[in-house]
Amino acid sequence: MSNRYANLMKLDDAAFRRVTGTKRCVFDKMLIIVHLFHFPQHKQGGAPNKIPLADKLLIALQYWREYRTFESIGVDYGVNRSTIQRIVAR
């Protein structure tokens, strides 16, 4: 599974905003907030994440921006639609 965030970082600022719906600086701030929310919940360990946090944020933005189904996003990321639903709900 590829890290889609790494691919987006190669884009210029205008293209990044067209894809995500946010400026790069806003996305980075949102990523910090997601990390601060995620870290305390998972500090005791467990299975490693299949999808990096940056990609989870991209999934949520993609769902809200494009109104795609959980099923179609899940196919893109190679996970079940219930996984996508949990990511968006969090």
Stockholm file with secondary structure:
# STOCKHOLM 1.0

chainA/1-90         MSNRYANLMKLDDAAFRRVTGTKRCVFDKMLIIVHLFHFPQHKQGGAPNKIPLADKLLIALQYWREYRTFESIGVDYGVNRSTIQRIVAR
#=GR chainA/1-90 SS CCCHHHHHHTSCHHHHHHHHSSCHHHHHHHHHHHHHHHHHHTTTCCSCCSSCHHHHHHHHHHHHHHCCCHHHHHHHHTSCHHHHHHHHHC
#=GC SS_cons        CCCHHHHHHTSCHHHHHHHHSSCHHHHHHHHHHHHHHHHHHTTTCCSCCSSCHHHHHHHHHHHHHHCCCHHHHHHHHTSCHHHHHHHHHC
//
